Amino acid sequence: ATSALDAENEAIVQGAIEKLLVDLRCTVVLIAHRLSTVINANQIAVVHKGTIVERGTHEELVGKGGVYAQLVSRQMSRDASSVMDAKAGGAAPTAGKATEIDQLIEEMEANGGLQMEPEAEE
């Protein structure tokens, strides 16, 4: 769970995971709310209530303009705001990431903008 780590320690964990991927040539399944944890993954699945609502690479998902793209946009805005607050001497907001993701998906469902991915044939 890297969500409780500061940026320096998160980078150490990320480095260890990347080393495993290279050295052992293994599959790693990451479950994360922090986008920096999954941005370099071969495949990212956005899951809501046990169902994949989007799947693809970071670039593909941002290009779709769906849930993932909106989360990226919100996190970038929040991170920029946190930097500005820190420079001004204020405390950064600590909104729950899981709650934010759930709220965004529920908003999209209510507005008819959430499309479920068809089940993959394997």
Phi and psi in radians as a Rosetta constraint file:
Dihedral C 1 N 2 CA 2 C 2 CIRCULARHARMONIC -1.484 0.35
Dihedral N 2 CA 2 C 2 N 3 CIRCULARHARMONIC -0.124 0.35
Dihedral C 2 N 3 CA 3 C 3 CIRCULARHARMONIC -1.107 0.35
Dihedral N 3 CA 3 C 3 N 4 CIRCULARHARMONIC -0.399 0.35
Dihedral C 3 N 4 CA 4 C 4 CIRCULARHARMONIC -1.618 0.35
Dihedral N 4 CA 4 C 4 N 5 CIRCULARHARMONIC -0.003 0.35
Dihedral C 4 N 5 CA 5 C 5 CIRCULARHARMONIC -1.622 0.35
Dihedral N 5 CA 5 C 5 N 6 CIRCULARHARMONIC 2.668 0.35
Dihedral C 5 N 6 CA 6 C 6 CIRCULARHARMONIC -1.342 0.35
Dihedral N 6 CA 6 C 6 N 7 CIRCULARHARMONIC 2.988 0.35
Dihedral C 6 N 7 CA 7 C 7 CIRCULARHARMONIC -1.056 0.35
Dihedral N 7 CA 7 C 7 N 8 CIRCULARHARMONIC -0.668 0.35
Dihedral C 7 N 8 CA 8 C 8 CIRCULARHARMONIC -1.130 0.35
Dihedral N 8 CA 8 C 8 N 9 CIRCULARHARMONIC -0.835 0.35
Dihedral C 8 N 9 CA 9 C 9 CIRCULARHARMONIC -1.247 0.35
Dihedral N 9 CA 9 C 9 N 10 CIRCULARHARMONIC -0.561 0.35
Dihedral C 9 N 10 CA 10 C 10 CIRCULARHARMONIC -1.079 0.35
Dihedral N 10 CA 10 C 10 N 11 CIRCULARHARMONIC -0.715 0.35
Dihedral C 10 N 11 CA 11 C 11 CIRCULARHARMONIC -1.097 0.35
Dihedral N 11 CA 11 C 11 N 12 CIRCULARHARMONIC -0.638 0.35
Dihedral C 11 N 12 CA 12 C 12 CIRCULARHARMONIC -1.122 0.35
Dihedral N 12 CA 12 C 12 N 13 CIRCULARHARMONIC -0.788 0.35
Dihedral C 12 N 13 CA 13 C 13 CIRCULARHARMONIC -1.112 0.35
Dihedral N 13 CA 13 C 13 N 14 CIRCULARHARMONIC -0.774 0.35
Dihedral C 13 N 14 CA 14 C 14 CIRCULARHARMONIC -1.038 0.35
Dihedral N 14 CA 14 C 14 N 15 CIRCULARHARMONIC -0.737 0.35
Dihedral C 14 N 15 CA 15 C 15 CIRCULARHARMONIC -1.069 0.35
Dihedral N 15 CA 15 C 15 N 16 CIRCULARHARMONIC -0.716 0.35
Dihedral C 15 N 16 CA 16 C 16 CIRCULARHARMONIC -1.125 0.35
Dihedral N 16 CA 16 C 16 N 17 CIRCULARHARMONIC -0.711 0.35
Dihedral C 16 N 17 CA 17 C 17 CIRCULARHARMONIC -1.128 0.35
Dihedral N 17 CA 17 C 17 N 18 CIRCULARHARMONIC -0.788 0.35
Dihedral C 17 N 18 CA 18 C 18 CIRCULARHARMONIC -1.095 0.35
Dihedral N 18 CA 18 C 18 N 19 CIRCULARHARMONIC -0.658 0.35
Dihedral C 18 N 19 CA 19 C 19 CIRCULARHARMONIC -1.102 0.35
Dihedral N 19 CA 19 C 19 N 20 CIRCULARHARMONIC -0.734 0.35
Dihedral C 19 N 20 CA 20 C 20 CIRCULARHARMONIC -1.030 0.35
Dihedral N 20 CA 20 C 20 N 21 CIRCULARHARMONIC -0.766 0.35
Dihedral C 20 N 21 CA 21 C 21 CIRCULARHARMONIC -1.068 0.35
Dihedral N 21 CA 21 C 21 N 22 CIRCULARHARMONIC -0.720 0.35
Dihedral C 21 N 22 CA 22 C 22 CIRCULARHARMONIC -1.332 0.35
Dihedral N 22 CA 22 C 22 N 23 CIRCULARHARMONIC -0.875 0.35
Dihedral C 22 N 23 CA 23 C 23 CIRCULARHARMONIC -1.222 0.35
Dihedral N 23 CA 23 C 23 N 24 CIRCULARHARMONIC -0.746 0.35
Dihedral C 23 N 24 CA 24 C 24 CIRCULARHARMONIC -1.744 0.35
Dihedral N 24 CA 24 C 24 N 25 CIRCULARHARMONIC -0.171 0.35
Dihedral C 24 N 25 CA 25 C 25 CIRCULARHARMONIC 0.835 0.35
Dihedral N 25 CA 25 C 25 N 26 CIRCULARHARMONIC 0.973 0.35
Dihedral C 25 N 26 CA 26 C 26 CIRCULARHARMONIC -2.037 0.35
Dihedral N 26 CA 26 C 26 N 27 CIRCULARHARMONIC 2.939 0.35
Dihedral C 26 N 27 CA 27 C 27 CIRCULARHARMONIC -1.609 0.35
Dihedral N 27 CA 27 C 27 N 28 CIRCULARHARMONIC 2.346 0.35
Dihedral C 27 N 28 CA 28 C 28 CIRCULARHARMONIC -2.133 0.35
Dihedral N 28 CA 28 C 28 N 29 CIRCULARHARMONIC 2.261 0.35
Dihedral C 28 N 29 CA 29 C 29 CIRCULARHARMONIC -1.844 0.35
Dihedral N 29 CA 29 C 29 N 30 CIRCULARHARMONIC 2.072 0.35
Dihedral C 29 N 30 CA 30 C 30 CIRCULARHARMONIC -1.866 0.35
Dihedral N 30 CA 30 C 30 N 31 CIRCULARHARMONIC 2.379 0.35
Dihedral C 30 N 31 CA 31 C 31 CIRCULARHARMONIC -2.047 0.35
Dihedral N 31 CA 31 C 31 N 32 CIRCULARHARMONIC 2.061 0.35
Dihedral C 31 N 32 CA 32 C 32 CIRCULARHARMONIC -2.597 0.35
Dihedral N 32 CA 32 C 32 N 33 CIRCULARHARMONIC 2.697 0.35
Dihedral C 32 N 33 CA 33 C 33 CIRCULARHARMONIC -1.832 0.35
Dihedral N 33 CA 33 C 33 N 34 CIRCULARHARMONIC -0.399 0.35
Dihedral C 33 N 34 CA 34 C 34 CIRCULARHARMONIC -1.476 0.35
Dihedral N 34 CA 34 C 34 N 35 CIRCULARHARMONIC 2.122 0.35
Dihedral C 34 N 35 CA 35 C 35 CIRCULARHARMONIC -1.110 0.35
Dihedral N 35 CA 35 C 35 N 36 CIRCULARHARMONIC -0.558 0.35
Dihedral C 35 N 36 CA 36 C 36 CIRCULARHARMONIC -1.092 0.35
Dihedral N 36 CA 36 C 36 N 37 CIRCULARHARMONIC -0.374 0.35
Dihedral C 36 N 37 CA 37 C 37 CIRCULARHARMONIC -1.280 0.35
Dihedral N 37 CA 37 C 37 N 38 CIRCULARHARMONIC -0.532 0.35
Dihedral C 37 N 38 CA 38 C 38 CIRCULARHARMONIC -1.971 0.35
Dihedral N 38 CA 38 C 38 N 39 CIRCULARHARMONIC -0.079 0.35
Dihedral C 38 N 39 CA 39 C 39 CIRCULARHARMONIC -1.016 0.35
Dihedral N 39 CA 39 C 39 N 40 CIRCULARHARMONIC -0.548 0.35
Dihedral C 39 N 40 CA 40 C 40 CIRCULARHARMONIC -1.695 0.35
Dihedral N 40 CA 40 C 40 N 41 CIRCULARHARMONIC 0.151 0.35
Dihedral C 40 N 41 CA 41 C 41 CIRCULARHARMONIC -1.191 0.35
Dihedral N 41 CA 41 C 41 N 42 CIRCULARHARMONIC 2.613 0.35
Dihedral C 41 N 42 CA 42 C 42 CIRCULARHARMONIC -1.133 0.35
Dihedral N 42 CA 42 C 42 N 43 CIRCULARHARMONIC -0.658 0.35
Dihedral C 42 N 43 CA 43 C 43 CIRCULARHARMONIC -2.417 0.35
Dihedral N 43 CA 43 C 43 N 44 CIRCULARHARMONIC 2.384 0.35
Dihedral C 43 N 44 CA 44 C 44 CIRCULARHARMONIC -2.105 0.35
Dihedral N 44 CA 44 C 44 N 45 CIRCULARHARMONIC 2.287 0.35
Dihedral C 44 N 45 CA 45 C 45 CIRCULARHARMONIC -2.051 0.35
Dihedral N 45 CA 45 C 45 N 46 CIRCULARHARMONIC 2.182 0.35
Dihedral C 45 N 46 CA 46 C 46 CIRCULARHARMONIC -1.604 0.35
Dihedral N 46 CA 46 C 46 N 47 CIRCULARHARMONIC 2.056 0.35
Dihedral C 46 N 47 CA 47 C 47 CIRCULARHARMONIC -1.983 0.35
Dihedral N 47 CA 47 C 47 N 48 CIRCULARHARMONIC 2.323 0.35
Dihedral C 47 N 48 CA 48 C 48 CIRCULARHARMONIC -2.356 0.35
Dihedral N 48 CA 48 C 48 N 49 CIRCULARHARMONIC 2.148 0.35
Dihedral C 48 N 49 CA 49 C 49 CIRCULARHARMONIC 0.911 0.35
Dihedral N 49 CA 49 C 49 N 50 CIRCULARHARMONIC 0.728 0.35
Dihedral C 49 N 50 CA 50 C 50 CIRCULARHARMONIC 1.391 0.35
Dihedral N 50 CA 50 C 50 N 51 CIRCULARHARMONIC 0.074 0.35
Dihedral C 50 N 51 CA 51 C 51 CIRCULARHARMONIC -2.080 0.35
Dihedral N 51 CA 51 C 51 N 52 CIRCULARHARMONIC 2.365 0.35
Dihedral C 51 N 52 CA 52 C 52 CIRCULARHARMONIC -1.281 0.35
Dihedral N 52 CA 52 C 52 N 53 CIRCULARHARMONIC 2.092 0.35
Dihedral C 52 N 53 CA 53 C 53 CIRCULARHARMONIC -1.726 0.35
Dihedral N 53 CA 53 C 53 N 54 CIRCULARHARMONIC -0.375 0.35
Dihedral C 53 N 54 CA 54 C 54 CIRCULARHARMONIC -2.675 0.35
Dihedral N 54 CA 54 C 54 N 55 CIRCULARHARMONIC 2.646 0.35
Dihedral C 54 N 55 CA 55 C 55 CIRCULARHARMONIC -2.673 0.35
Dihedral N 55 CA 55 C 55 N 56 CIRCULARHARMONIC 2.452 0.35
Dihedral C 55 N 56 CA 56 C 56 CIRCULARHARMONIC 2.805 0.35
Dihedral N 56 CA 56 C 56 N 57 CIRCULARHARMONIC -2.979 0.35
Dihedral C 56 N 57 CA 57 C 57 CIRCULARHARMONIC -1.405 0.35
Dihedral N 57 CA 57 C 57 N 58 CIRCULARHARMONIC 2.980 0.35
Dihedral C 57 N 58 CA 58 C 58 CIRCULARHARMONIC -0.962 0.35
Dihedral N 58 CA 58 C 58 N 59 CIRCULARHARMONIC -0.849 0.35
Dihedral C 58 N 59 CA 59 C 59 CIRCULARHARMONIC -1.089 0.35
Dihedral N 59 CA 59 C 59 N 60 CIRCULARHARMONIC -0.753 0.35
Dihedral C 59 N 60 CA 60 C 60 CIRCULARHARMONIC -1.095 0.35
Dihedral N 60 CA 60 C 60 N 61 CIRCULARHARMONIC -0.772 0.35
Dihedral C 60 N 61 CA 61 C 61 CIRCULARHARMONIC -1.209 0.35
Dihedral N 61 CA 61 C 61 N 62 CIRCULARHARMONIC -0.667 0.35
Dihedral C 61 N 62 CA 62 C 62 CIRCULARHARMONIC -1.128 0.35
Dihedral N 62 CA 62 C 62 N 63 CIRCULARHARMONIC -0.699 0.35
Dihedral C 62 N 63 CA 63 C 63 CIRCULARHARMONIC -1.116 0.35
Dihedral N 63 CA 63 C 63 N 64 CIRCULARHARMONIC -0.516 0.35
Dihedral C 63 N 64 CA 64 C 64 CIRCULARHARMONIC -1.218 0.35
Dihedral N 64 CA 64 C 64 N 65 CIRCULARHARMONIC -0.450 0.35
Dihedral C 64 N 65 CA 65 C 65 CIRCULARHARMONIC 1.251 0.35
Dihedral N 65 CA 65 C 65 N 66 CIRCULARHARMONIC 0.370 0.35
Dihedral C 65 N 66 CA 66 C 66 CIRCULARHARMONIC -1.628 0.35
Dihedral N 66 CA 66 C 66 N 67 CIRCULARHARMONIC -2.520 0.35
Dihedral C 66 N 67 CA 67 C 67 CIRCULARHARMONIC -0.998 0.35
Dihedral N 67 CA 67 C 67 N 68 CIRCULARHARMONIC -0.900 0.35
Dihedral C 67 N 68 CA 68 C 68 CIRCULARHARMONIC -1.046 0.35
Dihedral N 68 CA 68 C 68 N 69 CIRCULARHARMONIC -0.808 0.35
Dihedral C 68 N 69 CA 69 C 69 CIRCULARHARMONIC -1.052 0.35
Dihedral N 69 CA 69 C 69 N 70 CIRCULARHARMONIC -0.699 0.35
Dihedral C 69 N 70 CA 70 C 70 CIRCULARHARMONIC -1.191 0.35
Dihedral N 70 CA 70 C 70 N 71 CIRCULARHARMONIC -0.637 0.35
Dihedral C 70 N 71 CA 71 C 71 CIRCULARHARMONIC -1.135 0.35
Dihedral N 71 CA 71 C 71 N 72 CIRCULARHARMONIC -0.727 0.35
Dihedral C 71 N 72 CA 72 C 72 CIRCULARHARMONIC -1.041 0.35
Dihedral N 72 CA 72 C 72 N 73 CIRCULARHARMONIC -0.829 0.35
Dihedral C 72 N 73 CA 73 C 73 CIRCULARHARMONIC -1.055 0.35
Dihedral N 73 CA 73 C 73 N 74 CIRCULARHARMONIC -0.807 0.35
Dihedral C 73 N 74 CA 74 C 74 CIRCULARHARMONIC -1.122 0.35
Dihedral N 74 CA 74 C 74 N 75 CIRCULARHARMONIC -0.715 0.35
Dihedral C 74 N 75 CA 75 C 75 CIRCULARHARMONIC -1.187 0.35
Dihedral N 75 CA 75 C 75 N 76 CIRCULARHARMONIC -0.681 0.35
Dihedral C 75 N 76 CA 76 C 76 CIRCULARHARMONIC -1.107 0.35
Dihedral N 76 CA 76 C 76 N 77 CIRCULARHARMONIC -0.731 0.35
Dihedral C 76 N 77 CA 77 C 77 CIRCULARHARMONIC -1.126 0.35
Dihedral N 77 CA 77 C 77 N 78 CIRCULARHARMONIC -0.755 0.35
Dihedral C 77 N 78 CA 78 C 78 CIRCULARHARMONIC -1.148 0.35
Dihedral N 78 CA 78 C 78 N 79 CIRCULARHARMONIC -0.724 0.35
Dihedral C 78 N 79 CA 79 C 79 CIRCULARHARMONIC -1.114 0.35
Dihedral N 79 CA 79 C 79 N 80 CIRCULARHARMONIC -0.724 0.35
Dihedral C 79 N 80 CA 80 C 80 CIRCULARHARMONIC -1.113 0.35
Dihedral N 80 CA 80 C 80 N 81 CIRCULARHARMONIC -0.715 0.35
Dihedral C 80 N 81 CA 81 C 81 CIRCULARHARMONIC -1.120 0.35
Dihedral N 81 CA 81 C 81 N 82 CIRCULARHARMONIC -0.707 0.35
Dihedral C 81 N 82 CA 82 C 82 CIRCULARHARMONIC -1.112 0.35
Dihedral N 82 CA 82 C 82 N 83 CIRCULARHARMONIC -0.686 0.35
Dihedral C 82 N 83 CA 83 C 83 CIRCULARHARMONIC -1.119 0.35
Dihedral N 83 CA 83 C 83 N 84 CIRCULARHARMONIC -0.768 0.35
Dihedral C 83 N 84 CA 84 C 84 CIRCULARHARMONIC -1.093 0.35
Dihedral N 84 CA 84 C 84 N 85 CIRCULARHARMONIC -0.750 0.35
Dihedral C 84 N 85 CA 85 C 85 CIRCULARHARMONIC -1.090 0.35
Dihedral N 85 CA 85 C 85 N 86 CIRCULARHARMONIC -0.745 0.35
Dihedral C 85 N 86 CA 86 C 86 CIRCULARHARMONIC -1.121 0.35
Dihedral N 86 CA 86 C 86 N 87 CIRCULARHARMONIC -0.707 0.35
Dihedral C 86 N 87 CA 87 C 87 CIRCULARHARMONIC -1.139 0.35
Dihedral N 87 CA 87 C 87 N 88 CIRCULARHARMONIC -0.541 0.35
Dihedral C 87 N 88 CA 88 C 88 CIRCULARHARMONIC -1.494 0.35
Dihedral N 88 CA 88 C 88 N 89 CIRCULARHARMONIC -0.030 0.35
Dihedral C 88 N 89 CA 89 C 89 CIRCULARHARMONIC 1.533 0.35
Dihedral N 89 CA 89 C 89 N 90 CIRCULARHARMONIC 0.124 0.35
Dihedral C 89 N 90 CA 90 C 90 CIRCULARHARMONIC -1.614 0.35
Dihedral N 90 CA 90 C 90 N 91 CIRCULARHARMONIC 2.969 0.35
Dihedral C 90 N 91 CA 91 C 91 CIRCULARHARMONIC -1.537 0.35
Dihedral N 91 CA 91 C 91 N 92 CIRCULARHARMONIC 2.503 0.35
Dihedral C 91 N 92 CA 92 C 92 CIRCULARHARMONIC -1.353 0.35
Dihedral N 92 CA 92 C 92 N 93 CIRCULARHARMONIC 2.511 0.35
Dihedral C 92 N 93 CA 93 C 93 CIRCULARHARMONIC -1.136 0.35
Dihedral N 93 CA 93 C 93 N 94 CIRCULARHARMONIC 2.612 0.35
Dihedral C 93 N 94 CA 94 C 94 CIRCULARHARMONIC -2.146 0.35
Dihedral N 94 CA 94 C 94 N 95 CIRCULARHARMONIC 1.010 0.35
Dihedral C 94 N 95 CA 95 C 95 CIRCULARHARMONIC -1.189 0.35
Dihedral N 95 CA 95 C 95 N 96 CIRCULARHARMONIC 2.517 0.35
Dihedral C 95 N 96 CA 96 C 96 CIRCULARHARMONIC -1.244 0.35
Dihedral N 96 CA 96 C 96 N 97 CIRCULARHARMONIC 2.213 0.35
Dihedral C 96 N 97 CA 97 C 97 CIRCULARHARMONIC -1.154 0.35
Dihedral N 97 CA 97 C 97 N 98 CIRCULARHARMONIC -0.734 0.35
Dihedral C 97 N 98 CA 98 C 98 CIRCULARHARMONIC -1.084 0.35
Dihedral N 98 CA 98 C 98 N 99 CIRCULARHARMONIC -0.745 0.35
Dihedral C 98 N 99 CA 99 C 99 CIRCULARHARMONIC -1.100 0.35
Dihedral N 99 CA 99 C 99 N 100 CIRCULARHARMONIC -0.735 0.35
Dihedral C 99 N 100 CA 100 C 100 CIRCULARHARMONIC -1.096 0.35
Dihedral N 100 CA 100 C 100 N 101 CIRCULARHARMONIC -0.764 0.35
Dihedral C 100 N 101 CA 101 C 101 CIRCULARHARMONIC -1.101 0.35
Dihedral N 101 CA 101 C 101 N 102 CIRCULARHARMONIC -0.831 0.35
Dihedral C 101 N 102 CA 102 C 102 CIRCULARHARMONIC -1.054 0.35
Dihedral N 102 CA 102 C 102 N 103 CIRCULARHARMONIC -0.736 0.35
Dihedral C 102 N 103 CA 103 C 103 CIRCULARHARMONIC -1.106 0.35
Dihedral N 103 CA 103 C 103 N 104 CIRCULARHARMONIC -0.761 0.35
Dihedral C 103 N 104 CA 104 C 104 CIRCULARHARMONIC -1.083 0.35
Dihedral N 104 CA 104 C 104 N 105 CIRCULARHARMONIC -0.789 0.35
Dihedral C 104 N 105 CA 105 C 105 CIRCULARHARMONIC -1.125 0.35
Dihedral N 105 CA 105 C 105 N 106 CIRCULARHARMONIC -0.737 0.35
Dihedral C 105 N 106 CA 106 C 106 CIRCULARHARMONIC -1.104 0.35
Dihedral N 106 CA 106 C 106 N 107 CIRCULARHARMONIC -0.686 0.35
Dihedral C 106 N 107 CA 107 C 107 CIRCULARHARMONIC -1.071 0.35
Dihedral N 107 CA 107 C 107 N 108 CIRCULARHARMONIC -0.769 0.35
Dihedral C 107 N 108 CA 108 C 108 CIRCULARHARMONIC -1.168 0.35
Dihedral N 108 CA 108 C 108 N 109 CIRCULARHARMONIC -0.670 0.35
Dihedral C 108 N 109 CA 109 C 109 CIRCULARHARMONIC -1.078 0.35
Dihedral N 109 CA 109 C 109 N 110 CIRCULARHARMONIC -0.791 0.35
Dihedral C 109 N 110 CA 110 C 110 CIRCULARHARMONIC -1.107 0.35
Dihedral N 110 CA 110 C 110 N 111 CIRCULARHARMONIC -0.583 0.35
Dihedral C 110 N 111 CA 111 C 111 CIRCULARHARMONIC -1.578 0.35
Dihedral N 111 CA 111 C 111 N 112 CIRCULARHARMONIC 0.050 0.35
Dihedral C 111 N 112 CA 112 C 112 CIRCULARHARMONIC 1.286 0.35
Dihedral N 112 CA 112 C 112 N 113 CIRCULARHARMONIC 0.251 0.35
Dihedral C 112 N 113 CA 113 C 113 CIRCULARHARMONIC -1.700 0.35
Dihedral N 113 CA 113 C 113 N 114 CIRCULARHARMONIC 0.102 0.35
Dihedral C 113 N 114 CA 114 C 114 CIRCULARHARMONIC -1.843 0.35
Dihedral N 114 CA 114 C 114 N 115 CIRCULARHARMONIC 2.054 0.35
Dihedral C 114 N 115 CA 115 C 115 CIRCULARHARMONIC -1.895 0.35
Dihedral N 115 CA 115 C 115 N 116 CIRCULARHARMONIC 2.232 0.35
Dihedral C 115 N 116 CA 116 C 116 CIRCULARHARMONIC -1.342 0.35
Dihedral N 116 CA 116 C 116 N 117 CIRCULARHARMONIC 2.468 0.35
Dihedral C 116 N 117 CA 117 C 117 CIRCULARHARMONIC -1.211 0.35
Dihedral N 117 CA 117 C 117 N 118 CIRCULARHARMONIC 2.427 0.35
Dihedral C 117 N 118 CA 118 C 118 CIRCULARHARMONIC -1.165 0.35
Dihedral N 118 CA 118 C 118 N 119 CIRCULARHARMONIC 2.605 0.35
Dihedral C 118 N 119 CA 119 C 119 CIRCULARHARMONIC -1.089 0.35
Dihedral N 119 CA 119 C 119 N 120 CIRCULARHARMONIC 2.360 0.35
Dihedral C 119 N 120 CA 120 C 120 CIRCULARHARMONIC -1.288 0.35
Dihedral N 120 CA 120 C 120 N 121 CIRCULARHARMONIC 2.410 0.35
Dihedral C 120 N 121 CA 121 C 121 CIRCULARHARMONIC -1.622 0.35
Dihedral N 121 CA 121 C 121 N 122 CIRCULARHARMONIC 2.213 0.35
